[in-house]
Amino acid sequence: MSEAELLGPRAYGPALGVAQLKVTAEDFQVDEVLDIPLEGEGEHLWLWVEKRNLNTEEAARRLARAAGVPLRLVSYAGLKDRQALTRQWFSLHLPGKQDPDLARAEDDALAILQVRRHRRKLQRGAHSANGFRLRLANVQAAPEQVEARLQLLRGRGVPNYFGLQRFGHGGGNVEQALHYARGASLPEQRNLRSRLLSAARSQLFNRVLAERVQRGDWDQAQPGDLLAFTDSNSFFPAGPAECEDPRLAILDLHPTGPLWGQGPSPAQAGTAQLEQRVADSSPELRDWLALAQLSHERRILRLPIGRMSWHYPGPDILQLEFVLPPGCFATVVVRELFDLGAVGQADSSCVF
């Protein structure tokens, strides 16, 4: 499956040029933002870990082996990309145990920067945001056009597509999901089941968002929409008054799209018709998500970009810094600027 099939159209016109990302791990840096005061005591050992070219699951396995505990006792808030320099929290459940010697988990790929006790384990999705520092190399685009586009992105946000990593190489996760859907079965392995169900939901969401981008109302509330705040999982219906809410203009409130589950779309009017039509165009995935007994959830269609800044360390190098909500993809921001060259086409995400 192509990028256009998996993501959909850009919001602001064609890419302004080409660039390369992830030439080195340091070119793509992610810092997890966790607003939880750690108490300094308790049966959970929390670790602030720096990883280089190492994914979250492998880091968790390393920590489990070094601590001599089962992998199920290692927790983390979100998944981070392998091809990057990332810093994130882990927790180990160690009831009645002293702090273990974790030195053998460390090497050039993994460093433990901070250790702290807490009474509770780290839950999935507990982080409040992710901070990104991206260094784009070999930029070939007119600087004045890049400047104007960056100002536009900072002021209006970007379509909140799920990035390419969610779908696997060439959309392989979607193809696997379809294989199970056609057999009306679910993978027995929990991690595989979660990954494929997420890919299926993400594909349907991206198709809805693609149509809204094509129509030009992806960032505008319509009667029948379900609205949500940037930092909230709850949503409420949009009538005429809600469509004029001033918080829409300051990128605090947004229209949402479907994370498909059982039953019809909970939206109303034309929004419900669009979402149901997209789901009905993929009946195998629609029915498979219902078979998994997933409830309908929502995801904001517009991605606000927090604390966005940029500068040029070199004549053809652009450095971007910004903050995104959990579960959002940094490269959908870059995609509104450039086509990425052969190096580093993999996406980076914070899934949970």
Summary of the structure (lengths in Angstrom):
residues: 352
radius of gyration: 20.8
end to end distance: 24.4
largest distance: 60.7
contacts: 1152
relative contact order: 0.20
helix: 33%
strand: 27%
